[in-house]
Amino acid sequence: MRNQPSEFLNLILSESEDFEKTIISSENFDLLNYKQVCVLGDQLDGLDVTVIYVYRRADELLLSNWQQLAKQGNTDPCSDFFFWHFSRPLRSPILNPCALLDYYRKAFSPRIRILDYETVRQTGDLAQAVLSLVASNVQIPSSPEKVNVSPSVTDSEILRALNVIYSMRHRCSPRNRVLKVLTPAFKKAHGAQFAELGNLIQACTVKVDIGGSYPITTMQRRLSEVYADDIIGTLSSAKVVNSYDVPSSNWLLAPEAVRLITDLYDSAFPN
């Protein structure tokens, strides 16, 4: 959905007329700006809408988002990604979830329900928890299978470096083209290169404790106050400080680093 009504959403709505309730789920709903949320609200006008927002600790979400972006062709070092959000916390949808929820509340005043990701993950199934808010009598079979698992921090940094090479050589974004290096067959065939690169990266990782930082605790407190009546249960405390090892681009200063990452790239893209 850009700045105009979604034909796909219209199709879903037209086919759901015979159903009592319809669930529409998309990661992209948290990427919409205010104008786009207003367009969405216009399409849903006249319907009884509940927005279910799954809140995740900002410190975990920051690292997870950076890893996900590396899969999609991002070239920014982890430090640059973190800096963007911490330098403008009110504008960051990760540090300040109220920014997004305020869009929805202002645009078309839907009913809002907030689930805490960590709490649900520890006590039950997220999909079932979401369903229970809209249809208490629906049960779905749970599965231990994990999908769309983030690569390790080390592999994410390797991807990022390969994205940089691709961007420089092709003068365009690699998107997800470099992701093929993480296939089991490729990693097995180039295990020695991955191991050497991994050692260089791990030697330069930086331990960060940001869960209790002022921007994160302040934004969570605002969420707890402004949307107190909409939170199901309790939010996992941002005061619980978790440590994360994040990669520093200093590993590229090692004499063998450029050769190793370039050789790995040439193996993946021989032409």
C-alpha positions in Angstrom: 0.0 0.0 0.0 1.4 3.3 -1.1 -0.7 6.5 -1.0 -3.7 5.0 -2.7 -6.2 2.2 -1.8 -5.0 -1.3 -2.1 -6.7 -3.5 -4.7 -5.6 -6.6 -2.8 -7.3 -5.3 0.4 -10.4 -4.5 -1.5 -10.5 -8.1 -2.9 -10.0 -9.5 0.6 -12.8 -7.3 2.0 -15.2 -8.3 -0.8 -14.6 -12.0 -0.2 -15.0 -11.7 3.5 -18.5 -10.4 3.5 -19.9 -13.9 4.4 -17.6 -14.2 7.4 -18.2 -12.8 10.9 -14.6 -11.8 11.4 -11.6 -11.4 9.1 -8.0 -11.3 10.2 -5.5 -9.4 8.0 -1.9 -9.7 9.1 1.2 -8.1 7.6 4.6 -7.0 8.8 4.2 -4.0 6.5 1.5 -2.4 8.6 4.1 -1.0 10.9 6.0 0.6 8.0 3.1 2.9 6.9 3.3 6.6 7.4 0.4 8.7 8.6 -1.0 9.4 5.1 -0.9 5.7 4.3 -2.6 4.8 7.6 -5.4 7.3 6.7 -5.8 5.6 3.3 -6.1 2.3 5.1 -8.6 3.7 7.5 -10.7 5.0 4.5 -10.8 1.5 3.1 -11.9 0.0 6.4 -14.5 2.8 7.0 -17.7 1.4 8.4 -16.2 -1.8 9.7 -15.6 -2.7 13.4 -11.8 -2.7 13.4 -9.4 -4.0 16.1 -5.7 -3.3 15.6 -3.6 -6.0 17.4 0.0 -4.7 18.0 2.7 -7.1 19.1 5.2 -5.2 21.2 8.8 -6.4 21.4 11.6 -5.1 23.5 13.4 -2.3 21.6 16.9 -3.6 22.4 16.1 -7.0 20.9 14.2 -5.5 18.0 17.0 -3.2 17.0 19.5 -6.0 16.5 16.9 -8.2 14.9 15.9 -5.5 12.4 19.5 -4.9 11.4 20.0 -8.6 10.8 16.8 -8.7 8.7 17.9 -5.7 6.7 21.2 -7.4 5.9 19.3 -10.2 4.3 17.6 -7.6 2.1 20.7 -5.9 0.8 21.5 -3.3 3.5 25.0 -2.0 3.6 24.9 0.1 6.9 27.2 -1.1 9.7 25.3 -2.1 12.9 26.6 1.1 14.6 25.1 3.3 11.9 21.8 1.6 12.2 21.7 2.0 16.0 22.8 5.6 15.8 19.9 6.5 13.4 17.4 5.3 16.0 19.0 6.7 19.1 19.7 10.1 17.5 15.9 10.5 16.8 14.1 8.3 19.3 10.7 10.0 18.9 10.7 9.3 15.2 12.0 5.7 15.6 9.2 3.1 15.2 11.4 0.7 17.1 12.2 2.9 20.1 8.9 4.7 20.1 6.0 2.3 19.3 3.5 5.1 20.3 4.5 6.9 17.1 2.9 4.2 15.0 -0.1 3.5 17.3 -0.8 7.2 17.4 -1.1 7.2 13.6 -3.8 4.5 13.8 -5.6 6.1 16.7 -5.6 9.6 15.0 -6.5 8.3 11.5 -9.6 6.2 12.2 -9.8 5.4 16.0 -9.8 1.6 15.8 -9.9 -0.5 18.9 -6.3 -1.3 19.9 -4.9 -4.3 21.7 -1.3 -4.7 22.7 0.4 -8.1 23.3 3.9 -8.4 24.7 6.0 -10.6 22.5 8.3 -11.9 25.3 5.5 -12.7 27.7 3.5 -14.6 25.1 6.6 -16.4 23.8 7.5 -17.7 27.3 3.9 -18.7 28.2 2.3 -19.8 25.0 1.9 -19.5 21.2 1.8 -16.1 19.6 -0.6 -17.0 16.9 -3.0 -18.5 19.4 -2.7 -15.5 21.6 -3.7 -13.2 18.7 -6.6 -15.4 17.7 -7.9 -15.5 21.3 -8.4 -11.7 21.1 -10.8 -12.0 18.2 -12.3 -15.5 18.4 -11.9 -17.2 21.8 -13.3 -20.6 20.5 -10.7 -21.0 17.8 -7.8 -23.4 18.3 -4.9 -23.9 15.9 -2.3 -26.7 16.1 1.0 -25.5 17.4 4.3 -26.3 15.7 7.8 -26.1 17.0 9.1 -25.4 13.5 10.9 -22.0 13.1 10.5 -20.0 9.9 12.4 -16.9 8.7 15.0 -17.4 11.3 17.5 -14.5 11.5 21.1 -15.4 10.6 23.7 -15.1 13.3 25.3 -11.7 14.0 28.5 -13.0 12.4 26.7 -14.2 9.2 24.8 -10.9 9.1 28.0 -8.9 9.1 29.4 -11.1 6.4 26.2 -10.5 4.4 26.5 -6.8 4.9 30.1 -6.7 3.7 29.1 -8.7 0.6 26.3 -6.3 0.0 28.8 -3.5 0.0 30.9 -5.2 -2.7 27.8 -6.0 -4.8 26.7 -2.4 -4.6 30.1 -1.0 -5.6 30.5 -3.4 -8.5 27.0 -3.2 -9.9 26.0 0.4 -8.9 22.7 -0.8 -7.5 21.2 -2.5 -4.4 21.8 -6.2 -4.2 18.4 -6.6 -2.6 18.4 -10.3 -1.5 20.8 -11.6 -4.2 23.7 -12.1 -1.7 21.5 -14.2 0.6 22.4 -17.3 -1.4 25.7 -17.5 0.4 23.9 -18.7 3.5 22.4 -21.7 1.8 23.7 -24.9 3.5 25.4 -26.1 0.3 27.4 -22.9 -0.2 28.4 -22.6 3.5 29.5 -26.2 3.5 31.6 -25.7 0.4 33.2 -22.6 1.8 33.3 -23.5 5.4 37.0 -22.5 5.9 36.4 -19.0 4.5 33.3 -18.5 6.8 35.3 -19.7 9.8 38.2 -17.3 9.1 35.9 -14.4 8.5 33.9 -15.4 11.6 37.0 -15.3 13.8 37.9 -11.8 12.5 34.4 -10.5 13.1 34.1 -12.0 16.6 37.4 -10.6 17.6 36.0 -7.1 17.0 32.5 -7.5 18.4 31.4 -4.9 21.0 29.2 -5.8 24.0 26.4 -3.4 24.4 23.8 -3.0 27.2 21.0 -0.8 25.9 17.9 -2.3 27.4 18.0 0.1 30.4 19.0 3.2 28.3 17.1 6.4 28.8 15.5 6.5 25.3 14.2 2.9 25.6 12.9 3.1 29.2 11.3 6.5 28.5 9.5 5.3 25.4 8.3 2.2 27.1 7.0 4.2 30.0 5.1 6.4 27.6 3.6 3.3 25.9 2.5 2.0 29.3 0.9 5.3 30.3 -0.8 6.3 27.1 -2.0 2.9 26.1 -2.5 1.4 29.6 -6.1 0.3 28.9 -5.1 -1.5 25.7 -2.2 -3.6 27.0 -3.0 -7.3 27.6 -1.2 -8.4 30.7 2.1 -6.6 31.3 5.0 -5.5 29.2 8.4 -7.2 29.7 10.5 -4.8 31.7 13.1 -2.7 29.8 14.9 -2.5 33.1 16.0 -6.1 32.6 19.4 -5.4 30.9 20.4 -7.9 28.3 23.9 -7.8 26.8 24.4 -8.2 23.1 27.6 -8.7 21.1 27.3 -6.5 18.0 29.8 -6.4 15.2 32.2 -3.6 14.6 33.5 -2.9 11.1 37.0 -2.7 12.6 37.5 -6.3 11.5 38.0 -5.0 8.0 41.2 -3.4 9.1 42.8 -6.9 9.5 45.4 -7.5 6.7 43.6 -10.6 5.4 40.0 -9.3 5.7 39.6 -7.7 2.3 41.1 -10.7 0.6 38.9 -13.2 2.4 35.6 -11.3 1.9 36.5 -10.6 -1.8 37.3 -14.2 -2.4 34.0 -15.3 -0.9 32.1 -12.8 -3.1 33.9 -14.0 -6.2 33.0 -17.6 -5.3 29.3 -16.6 -5.0 29.4 -14.3 -8.1 32.1 -15.7 -10.4 31.0 -13.6 -13.4 
